[in-house]
């Protein structure tokens, strides 16, 4: 029987609830427990797929094509499990399901209400994650207690403790303990209020994790313990860490996993913790002194969370090479000006990440052209591949005015175009090419060498594709379409022979990178960037020289 941990937040958003939940997941995995995770998001959107990444951050894509909250990326990276669309539920999903059941007559004439119909629907979605292969389901509830939309979710998780038995549920509440500089004090009042709010909904937390920029003293812990009615060892101090990957170690030091196990009746002695590999990773992160400079040319550069998995994948590659990755966020709209181009020259490598809409496109094409001409390592992700193809079309294949039909519906050369099945799509949500698709890599190509495999799968999220009518023309101009769909109809990877690293993929490999297992494309982008930094001749990859992707 699976047990459940519910993680709620109070006082303020952005306290790092997702990272706390993920870190706890890692610790429990290190105790040999089988863990899965999910996020309940109280907003009304059915999924974040239609939300502006500049406001909400990245949309994380699961293997099965779910467009999910970016916290699922943290979950996957920390617990090292691939999750599915079922791991993210929103008010929108709940209500659309309840309303279609009502229309079908499933409620047999009853008045449909928040309790029990909406809460039952929420509970079902949590319960379906439990099975014989899972010891612990960690459920993070988005938002903060006190939000108007969160009420049905809090009620559902309250009921669940009765449904599955007290010993099978642990409530973890994350709060902020602010430090007030003028009085030189840390304040517990916001924590008390937030716990009172949670209790008013019928939930007494078992563990309180206090986020703070300074350690919480024992005296303060005692106060929180007394006023919030939790044992002192269940008051956990979570200070800011230098790297997010250090958080599991910080929380373990504080005894979080031990107190959670105790609450759930899991004998710590039966599940001793094996943290060595994670500690090794953190030591490696801390010991890297050399820096490599990577530019990210995109349109949402004011909110780096819009590219969260790309950033993490770059960092993972840095861990592998023992270097720190310093990011230079470059607003694509500014690239056509000379100054940012000079900025590009100073970089060791660049990434052109995914995106939608016309803004900044010409700057991305200019960045692609600049890296191509100046032998700067460049990795194009999804939209990044598309702008690289536009660059080759315009500047090497003499296809004047070439563009993606997404940005210029009347272009004479739509080298990137909609697939016929996308032509008449009206619904914006969940209708792209989504999730894992296989690709075949050409023997002897750079990507074949990088992956160390001829067949790979990567996650996708896009409507447009390289137009096969132009493929021969682009290849004649020097582009190599080095990976395609198994039926050879869709271009999945491109590269430029003779360039140290100018590689594009129609997919989003960043979603599969893990801290201790960087994605090979990011790992080799960084290898090429380090060579550029050293002023060394680019190394030619040898097949068999690299670990195949797991
Ligand atoms: N806008 C492009 C498309 O839909 C690229 C999408 C992306 O980068 N994820 O094809």
Boltz pocket constraint, residues with backbone or C-beta under 6 A from the ligand:
constraints:
  - pocket:
      binder: B
      contacts: [[A, 353], [A, 354], [A, 355], [A, 356], [A, 357], [A, 381], [A, 382], [A, 383], [A, 384], [A, 406], [A, 461], [A, 462], [A, 463], [A, 464], [A, 465]]
      max_distance: 6.0
